[in-house]
Amino acid sequence: MTNTEQFIQSLPKAELHLHIEGTLEPELKFALAERNGIALPYGSVEEMRTAYSFDDLPSFLAQYYEGMSVIQTEDDFIDLGLAYFTRVASQNVVYVEMFFDPQAHTSRGIHFGTVIRGLRRAQDEANDRFGIRSQLIMCFLRDMSAQSAAETLHQAAEYRDWIVGVGLDSDEKDNPPVKFRDVFAEARSQGYRLTMHCDVDQANSVENIWQCLDDIGVDRIDHGVNALEDDRLIEQILSRQVALTVCPISNSYVADGTKAADIKSMLDRGMLVTVNSDDPAYFPGYITENLMTVQHEADLGRAEMLQLVRNAFIASWLDEADRASYLRRLEEAHSQTSD
């Protein structure tokens, strides 16, 4: 490991763009399938990994939703969450805001409460065992109806205190942000923070980012790299201090590269860009690997890497006191590496 890699590893980190269902590693998928009596169309872990061959968003989503079939019980969701937290504890992740997709489970007959209670128990155990604090962001599936999203928001009411925000993910084609304007307005009225995926190099990417800003009023944008194509859009993102949660390794699977150069450009322009892992079981690489990839490809220095890590805490949905505490912790770790 190089000195720069050791520096990246040493920093306490926050992750803001992580789909918990996308952390389902093949080994756990086989274990859950056996537990639940489900036959998988693969003979081995290696065969399953080989099948993870994506060249666009739809081909990834097909595998992503197929993988969820093995997650059925509260214990399954506990194990899913703990597997992720155990993995990133070794990467010095101290805070996570993680997405979950309740419609992908309720549409299979899994009760909303089963999903969120299992994840909550994993969160509590991770806090106790590893000191990793986390919050949940409930994502609506954009290729389902706005009515389905509204029903999901209603189902979440019982667990309102466990969910910090709502997001929008899945297939962006013909599913623009404005399709969900009303349900996001209702979520805002209920006190949720708002974010939406604007996936990389999709049709109407720039227009969709504008919709996120002007029609929805999001607090963050997930991905959003195509904002660099419109100088006026960049100005608006800067003036509103809207953060962007970029995922380099997953970009390389569904676009023409990691977009590391774009991340550097965002940093140079003073944009609140962060680096995250997205679906690390499918796009192999957790947060440290993503940071190292950007550092290597864009030849970023320590100050730039520190800023990327700092941005994630700044962009988080922590209260001011907790955010300040994490930022002090980061600066202390940085000062120790500089001694």
C-alpha positions in Angstrom: 0.0 0.0 0.0 1.4 3.4 -1.0 1.7 6.3 1.4 -1.3 8.0 -0.3 -3.4 4.8 0.0 -2.4 4.6 3.7 -3.5 8.2 4.1 -6.9 7.5 2.5 -7.3 4.4 4.7 -6.5 6.3 7.8 -9.2 8.9 7.4 -12.6 8.5 9.1 -15.2 8.4 6.4 -18.9 9.0 5.7 -20.8 7.3 2.9 -23.9 9.0 1.5 -24.7 6.9 -1.6 -25.0 3.2 -0.6 -27.8 0.9 -1.6 -28.0 -1.7 1.2 -29.5 -4.3 -1.2 -26.5 -3.7 -3.4 -24.1 -5.0 -0.7 -25.5 -8.5 -1.1 -22.2 -10.4 -1.8 -22.5 -13.8 -3.6 -21.5 -15.7 -0.5 -24.3 -14.3 1.6 -26.7 -14.7 -1.3 -26.0 -18.4 -1.3 -26.3 -18.6 2.5 -29.7 -16.8 2.5 -30.9 -18.9 -0.5 -30.1 -22.1 1.4 -31.8 -20.8 4.6 -35.0 -19.9 2.7 -35.1 -22.9 0.4 -34.5 -21.0 -2.8 -32.7 -22.5 -5.8 -30.3 -20.1 -7.5 -29.4 -20.3 -11.2 -25.7 -20.5 -10.4 -23.5 -23.5 -9.4 -20.9 -21.5 -7.4 -19.9 -18.1 -6.1 -17.5 -17.7 -9.0 -20.2 -18.5 -11.6 -22.4 -15.9 -9.9 -19.7 -13.3 -10.1 -19.1 -14.0 -13.7 -22.7 -13.4 -14.4 -22.3 -9.8 -13.1 -21.5 -8.4 -16.5 -23.1 -5.0 -16.9 -22.8 -2.5 -19.7 -25.7 -0.2 -18.9 -28.2 0.6 -16.1 -31.0 -1.8 -17.2 -28.6 -4.8 -17.4 -27.4 -4.1 -13.9 -30.9 -3.6 -12.5 -32.0 -7.0 -13.8 -29.3 -8.7 -11.7 -29.9 -6.4 -8.8 -33.6 -7.3 -8.4 -33.0 -10.9 -9.1 -30.6 -11.0 -6.2 -33.2 -9.7 -3.8 -35.3 -12.8 -4.0 -33.3 -14.5 -1.3 -33.9 -11.7 1.3 -37.2 -12.7 3.0 -37.1 -12.5 6.8 -36.2 -9.9 9.4 -33.1 -12.0 10.2 -32.1 -11.8 6.5 -32.2 -8.0 6.6 -30.2 -8.0 9.8 -27.5 -10.2 8.2 -27.5 -8.1 5.1 -26.9 -4.9 7.1 -24.3 -6.4 9.4 -22.3 -7.8 6.5 -22.0 -4.4 5.1 -21.1 -2.7 8.4 -18.6 -5.3 9.2 -16.9 -4.8 5.9 -16.6 -1.1 6.1 -15.6 -1.0 9.7 -12.2 -2.1 8.5 -12.2 0.9 6.1 -12.7 3.4 8.9 -16.2 4.3 7.9 -17.9 6.0 10.9 -21.1 7.3 9.4 -23.5 6.1 6.7 -26.7 7.3 5.1 -27.9 4.2 3.3 -30.7 3.7 0.8 -33.2 0.9 1.0 -35.9 0.0 -1.6 -39.1 -1.0 0.3 -41.2 -1.5 -2.9 -38.7 -4.1 -4.2 -39.7 -6.1 -1.1 -43.3 -5.3 -0.5 -44.0 -6.1 -4.2 -42.7 -9.6 -3.3 -45.1 -9.9 -0.3 -42.5 -8.9 2.3 -44.1 -6.6 4.9 -42.6 -3.1 5.2 -42.1 -3.6 8.9 -40.0 -6.8 8.2 -37.6 -4.8 6.1 -37.1 -1.8 8.3 -37.1 -3.6 11.6 -34.3 -5.9 10.3 -32.3 -3.0 9.0 -32.8 -1.0 12.2 -31.5 -3.9 14.3 -28.4 -4.1 12.1 -27.9 -0.4 12.5 -28.1 -0.6 16.3 -25.7 -3.5 16.5 -23.2 -1.8 14.1 -23.3 1.3 16.4 -22.7 -0.9 19.4 -20.0 -3.1 17.9 -18.1 -0.8 15.6 -19.2 2.7 16.5 -20.7 3.2 13.1 -23.7 5.5 13.2 -26.2 5.3 10.3 -29.4 6.7 9.0 -31.9 5.3 6.5 -33.0 6.9 3.2 -36.2 5.4 1.7 -36.0 5.2 -2.0 -39.0 5.1 -4.4 -38.6 3.0 -7.5 -39.0 5.4 -10.4 -40.2 2.7 -12.8 -43.2 2.1 -10.6 -46.1 4.6 -10.3 -46.2 7.8 -8.3 -49.3 6.2 -6.5 -47.1 3.3 -5.4 -44.6 5.8 -4.1 -47.3 7.6 -2.2 -48.5 4.3 -0.7 -45.0 3.5 0.4 -44.7 7.0 2.1 -47.9 6.2 4.0 -46.5 2.8 5.1 -43.4 4.5 6.4 -45.4 6.8 8.8 -45.2 4.3 11.6 -41.4 4.3 11.3 -41.0 8.0 10.6 -38.3 8.5 13.3 -36.2 5.8 11.7 -36.0 7.4 8.3 -34.1 10.7 7.6 -35.0 11.2 4.0 -36.5 9.9 0.8 -34.8 9.3 -2.6 -35.6 8.1 -6.1 -33.7 5.3 -7.9 -34.1 2.5 -10.5 -34.6 2.9 -14.3 -34.5 6.6 -15.3 -35.7 6.1 -18.8 -39.1 7.8 -19.3 -39.3 8.3 -15.5 -38.3 12.0 -14.9 -38.2 13.6 -11.5 -41.4 15.5 -12.1 -43.4 12.3 -12.3 -42.9 12.2 -8.5 -43.3 15.9 -7.7 -46.4 15.5 -5.6 -45.2 12.7 -3.4 -41.9 14.5 -2.8 -43.8 17.6 -1.9 -45.7 15.6 0.7 -42.5 14.0 2.0 -41.0 17.5 2.4 -44.1 18.6 4.3 -43.5 15.6 6.7 -40.0 16.7 7.4 -38.0 14.3 5.2 -34.8 15.4 3.5 -34.9 14.9 -0.3 -32.5 13.5 -2.8 -32.9 11.9 -6.3 -30.8 9.9 -8.6 -29.7 11.5 -11.9 -27.8 8.6 -13.4 -24.7 9.1 -15.5 -25.1 9.7 -19.3 -28.8 9.0 -19.4 -31.2 10.5 -21.9 -32.2 14.0 -20.7 -29.7 13.9 -17.8 -29.2 17.7 -17.7 -33.0 18.3 -18.0 -33.6 15.9 -15.1 -31.1 17.6 -12.9 -32.8 20.9 -13.6 -36.1 19.3 -12.6 -34.5 18.1 -9.3 -33.5 21.7 -8.5 -36.5 23.7 -9.7 -39.5 21.3 -9.6 -38.6 19.1 -6.6 -36.2 21.2 -4.5 -33.8 18.5 -3.6 -31.2 18.8 -0.9 -28.8 16.5 -2.7 -28.4 14.8 -6.2 -27.1 11.3 -6.5 -24.6 10.9 -9.3 -25.3 14.1 -11.3 -22.0 14.1 -13.2 -23.8 15.5 -16.3 -24.3 18.8 -14.5 -20.9 19.7 -15.9 -22.4 20.0 -19.4 -24.3 23.2 -18.4 -22.5 26.2 -16.9 -25.7 27.8 -15.7 -26.6 24.5 -14.0 -23.2 24.5 -12.3 -23.9 28.0 -11.0 -27.2 27.0 -9.5 -25.7 23.9 -7.8 -23.0 26.1 -6.4 -25.3 28.9 -5.2 -27.7 26.4 -3.6 -24.8 24.3 -2.2 -26.5 21.1 -3.5 -24.2 18.1 -2.9 -23.5 15.4 -5.5 -22.9 11.8 -4.4 -20.7 10.3 -7.2 -19.8 6.6 -7.5 -16.7 6.1 -9.6 -16.4 2.4 -9.9 -20.1 1.9 -10.7 -19.8 4.6 -13.4 -17.2 2.5 -15.1 -19.7 -0.3 -15.5 -22.6 1.7 -16.9 -20.9 4.6 -18.6 -17.6 5.3 -20.4 -15.4 5.4 -17.4 -15.2 6.3 -13.7 -15.6 10.0 -14.4 -12.6 10.7 -12.1 -11.7 13.7 -14.2 -15.2 15.1 -13.8 -14.9 14.6 -10.0 -11.6 16.6 -10.1 -13.4 19.3 -12.2 -16.2 19.5 -9.6 -13.6 19.9 -6.9 -11.8 22.6 -8.8 -15.1 24.5 -9.3 -15.8 24.3 -5.5 -18.8 21.9 -5.9 -19.8 19.8 -2.9 -18.9 16.5 -4.6 -18.5 13.3 -2.6 -17.3 9.8 -3.4 -19.3 6.7 -2.6 -19.6 3.0 -3.5 -23.2 2.7 -4.7 -23.7 -1.1 -5.0 -20.3 -2.6 -4.0 -21.3 -6.2 -4.3 -22.1 -5.7 -8.0 -19.6 -3.0 -8.9 -16.7 -4.4 -6.9 -15.2 -1.8 -4.6 -16.3 -0.3 -1.3 -15.7 3.3 -0.3 -11.9 3.1 0.1 -11.5 1.4 -3.2 -13.6 4.1 -4.8 -11.5 6.9 -3.2 -8.3 5.2 -4.3 -9.6 4.8 -7.8 -10.3 8.5 -8.1 -7.0 9.5 -6.5 -5.1 7.3 -9.0 -6.9 8.2 -12.2 -7.2 11.9 -11.5 -3.8 12.2 -9.7 -5.3 13.9 -6.8 -3.1 15.2 -3.9 -3.7 14.7 -0.2 -5.5 18.1 0.1 -8.0 17.1 -2.6 -8.6 13.7 -1.1 -9.1 15.2 2.3 -11.6 17.6 0.8 -13.6 14.8 -0.8 -13.8 13.0 2.6 -14.7 16.3 4.3 -17.4 17.0 1.8 -19.3 13.9 2.7 -19.6 15.0 6.4 -20.5 18.5 5.3 -23.2 17.2 2.9 -24.6 14.7 5.5 -28.0 15.0 7.1 -26.6 15.2 10.6 -27.5 18.0 12.9 -24.9 20.8 13.2 -23.4 19.6 16.5 -22.8 16.0 15.3 -21.5 17.2 11.9 -19.0 19.4 13.7 -17.9 16.6 15.9 -17.2 14.3 13.0 -15.3 17.1 11.2 -13.1 17.6 14.2 -12.5 13.9 14.3 -11.5 14.0 10.7 -9.1 17.0 11.2 -7.5 15.2 14.2 -6.9 12.1 12.1 -5.4 14.3 9.3 -3.1 16.1 11.7 -1.8 12.8 13.0 -0.9 11.7 9.5 0.9 15.0 8.9 3.1 14.7 12.0 
